[in-house]
């Protein structure tokens, strides 16, 4: 009985941890920055520590020796249509998981400023400005529709005197680890079969057209 109470207490404690928000701070100026905060803990994921040349060389060699997935071999084993079918299946599972995460994501602040440089070619910069404005505002509108946002600011500008493009971006958002765990398990369950197909070749479905005698 005591053992069951201890196990139950541990499970309740772990469940309580998944109900405390995981906060993220994402930014970009000259490079991306990403910081995760949970309770009193803080983890800076980006920018990472600079690696020594010898360490980078060892990692590259390790990747080469551990490389298992060969695109040409997979195409040969599954056939072109079989490969595409498996790939689309994996993409669909991933997109569904991402949508699930976004639906539970709480965007607290979002600040994006883009300035297009137009010093070199004013006419071309004006065309790019129109295209960029449409794409950025549409994408941000879709994002805000999925997540909502308390404080948001999006601005696209054009500077005919600037020689370099400028990007200033910062965002703060949070999500309950429970939802990340749920979508992660779902992705693992539904995404593992197509991944195994891509790596091993899987079963090949023939898409050859039948030829009749009347043709």
N, C-alpha and C positions, 0 to 999 in steps of 0.2 A: 504493500500500500504506500509506504514511504517513497519507494522508487517511482511509482506512478505519479505521485504528487510532485516529485522533483522534475520528472520529465514534462509533466503538464506545465509547471512553472517556467521551465526553460522555453517551451514552445510559445507560451503567452508572452514571454519577454522578447523572443525573436519576432513575434507578430507585432508587438508594440513598436519595435525598431523599424519595421516596414511601413508604419503609419506616420513616421516623422519625416518631414519633407527633406529631400535632397536638393540643395540650391546650387545653381551654376551661374557663373559669370563669364560671358564670352565677349571678346573685343578684337578689333583689328585697326591698326594704323599702318605701321611698317611691316608688321607680322601678326599672326594670330596669337591670342592669349586665351587660355581656358583654365578656370579655377573651379574646383568642386568644394562645396562646404556641406558638412553634415555634423550636426550637433556642434561641438567645439573643435572639430577637426577640419583642416583645410589642406587640399591637395592641388598643387599647380601642375597641370598636365601639359600645358603649352605656354610659352615655348619650353621645350625640353632642354636638358643639359647638353652642352656641346660635347660630342664624343671625340676621343682621341683618334688620330688616323689609324693606329694599329687596331683599335677596337672596331672601327668601321670596316676595316679589311677583314677581320675575323668574322663579323656578322655577315658580310657578303659571301664569304666562303661557306659559312654555315647554311645560308639560304640556298646556295647552289647545290650543296650535298644533300639537303633535305627536301629538295624540290621533287614533288610527287606528281603534280598535275601537268600533263603535257597536252596542249590544245590539239596538236596534229594527231596524236594517238587517240584522243577522245573522239575526234571527228571520224577517224578511220573505224573505230569500234562501233559507234552509234549511228553513223551516217549523218549527213548534213541536217536533214529534217528532224531526226531523233535528237540530235544535239540541241537544235533551236527549241524544240518542244520542252526539253528538260530545263534549258536556260530560262525560258519564259515562265516555267512553273516556279523556279526559284525566285525570280524577280517578283512574281505575283505574291508569293508568301512574304517576301521582305517588305514590299509596299504595304501590305495589310498590317504587318507588325508596326511599321513606322506610323501609319495612320492611327493605330491604337495608342501608341505612345503620345502622338501629337494631341489626340483628343483629351488626354489627361494632363497635358503640359500647361502650366500656368505661367504665362508671360507677364512679368511685372513691369519691366521697362524695355523699351526698344528705341534706339536712336541711331539713325543711319543718314549719313551725309556723303553724297557723291559729287565730285566736281570734275567735269571733263575738261581736259586741256584742249584749247583751240588755237594755240599760237602757230602751229605748223600749217594747218589747212583749215581755215574758218568754215568753208562750205561743207567739207566732209565732217567736221566736228558738229555742225548744226544738224546734219542728217543722223549722225550717231546719237546726238542728244535726244532727238525725238524717239528713236528706237529704244534707247536705254531708259528713258522716262516711262514709256509704255510698259516695258518688261518689269521694271522695278516696282512701279505702283501696283501692277496686276499681281505680282508675286507676293508683295507685302499685304495686299488686300486679302489674298487667299490665306496667308498665314494668320492674319488677325481674325479671320472668320473661323479658323480652326481652333485657335488657342485663346482669343480675346487678349486684351492688353490694357492695363490701367493707364500707363503713360507711354505714349508712342510719338515719334517724330521721324518723318521721312522726307528727305529733300534731295533733289537732283539739280545740279547747277552746271553752268557752262561759263568758263572763263577764257576769253579770247587772248588774254595775255599770258596765261599759264602754259608752261612747257611740259609739265608732268601731271598726270591724273592724281586725284587725291581721294582717299577713302578714309572716313572716320566712322567707326561702328562700335556700338556697345549694347549689350543686352543682358538682362538678368531674368532668370526663369527658375521654376522649381517643379518637382514632380515627386509623388510618393513612391518610394522603392517598391511598394507592393505591386504597382502597375508595371514597373520595369521588369520585375520578377515574372509577372503573369505573361507579358508579351515575350520575354526572353524564353520562357518554357514553351510557349506556343510556336515561336520561331524555330526552336530546337526540334520540336516534334514534327512540324510540318516541313521544315527546311532540310532536315537530315536526309530523307529519301532522295530528293533531286541532287543534293551534293554528292551522295554516294554514287549516283548514276554518272555524274560528270567525272568523278575520280576513277571509277572502275569500268565505265563503259555501259553498264546496265543492260537492260533488254532493248533491243533495237526494233523499232516499229517500221515496217516496210511501207513506203508510200509510192510504190511503183504502180503505174497505170496498167490495167489489164488490157491485153490486145486480143481482140476477137477476130474470128475468121472473116467477118464481113468488112473489116477495115481495109 
